[in-house]
């Protein structure tokens, strides 16, 4: 039910504002998130890739919205079972959040949890445990 409305909003943003406008990139992320919630991971992937590419180009690698796009892409890859591909994005997202927000910011802590979950899925239990414990301090 929501999908046609979100698709219409994204189409309108693209037509009126252009593909690289911040509002269009936000609409791309919203559409991708909806698709992920619907289990349409393959359909969400090109949108997340487009959104990440656009945010890197227009906002830079350390902008909070770019870091969110990095984490969203890593989360999608993790859900798709592409753990090796997700890992460098998780690492980049965590590094960026630590540098820009600090270790105790809620977004950084959330990214640490995501990274720890990925490491756990990859069998890197000691490293996962260290990150979980770091998040508790």
N, C-alpha and C positions, 0 to 999 in steps of 0.2 A: 504493500500500500504506500509506503513512504518512497519507494524506489522511483516511481515516475516523477514525483515532486522534486526529488533531489537531482535526478537527471535533467529535468527542465531548468532548475536553478543553475546547474553547471553549464548547460548549453547557453543560457542567457548571459552568464558571466563571461564565457569565452567570446560570444558575439559582441557584447557591449564593452567589456573591459580589456579583452585580450588574454592570451594564454599565460602571460607572465605577471599579471596583476596579482597583488597579494590576496585579494578576495577570491579570485579565480583559483589560486593555489589552495586556499582554504576549502573551497567547494570541491576541489579534486580530492582532498584528504577526507572530507565528509563522505563523498561518494565511495571512496575506497574503504572507509571504516564500515559503512553500511554493508557493502559487499562482503567484507570479512565476517561481519556478524551473521550474514545469511549463509556463510560457508562457501561463498564464491571466491575462493582464494586465487585461482588462476585469473579471474577477471579483475580482481583488485590489484594484482601485481603491476601491470603496466601503468595504472593510475598512480600508484605509490612511487614507481620509478620516475614518472613524469614530474610529480610533485617535488620529489627530492632533488632532481636535476634542476628544476626551476628555482627552487629556494636556494640551492647552492650558488646558482648564477646571479640571482638578484639580491640575496641577503647575505651571502657568505656562509662559510662553514660553521661559524660559532654563534650565529643568531639562534635564539631560543626556538623559533619556528623550524629552522633547518634541523636543529638537534631533535626536535619532535619527529620530523619526517624520517630522520636516520633511525630513530628508535622504532617507529611504526614499520619501516621496511624490515628491520631486523626481526621484529615480532612476527611479521607475516612469513618471513623465511623460516623462522623457527616452527611456526604452525605447519608449514609445508614440509618440514623434515629436512630442510636444507641447512643443516647446522653449521657446516664449514663455511658456507656463504654468509650466514648470519653473524658469525663470530667477529669478523673485522668491523662490521657495522656496530655491533654492541660495544666493542672496545672503543671505537671512535666516539660513539654517543656518550659513553661514560667519561671518557677523557674530556670531551667538550663540556659536559655538565659540571665536572669537577673544576675545570679552569674558569668557567663563567659564573657558576652559581655557588661553588663551594661544596664540601663533602656532606654537609648536614641539610642542604635544601631538599624539600620533599621530592622534587623532580629527580635530583641526583640519587636519592635513596631508592626511588622507584626504578631507576635505570640500573642500580646495583642489584636489586632483586631480579630484574630481567636477565642480567648478565649471569648471576648465580644460577638461575634456573637453566639457562643455556649450558653452562659448564656442567651442571648436574646431568643433563640429558646427554652430554658428550662423554660422560664417565669421568670427568675431571673433578672428582668429589672433594678432594682436599682444597682445591682452588675455590670451588663453590662454597664450601664451608667457611673459608676465610672471608669471602665477600659477605655472606650472611651475617657472620659475627661482626664484621666491620659496620654493617648497617644497624646493629643493635647497640653499638657504643655511643 
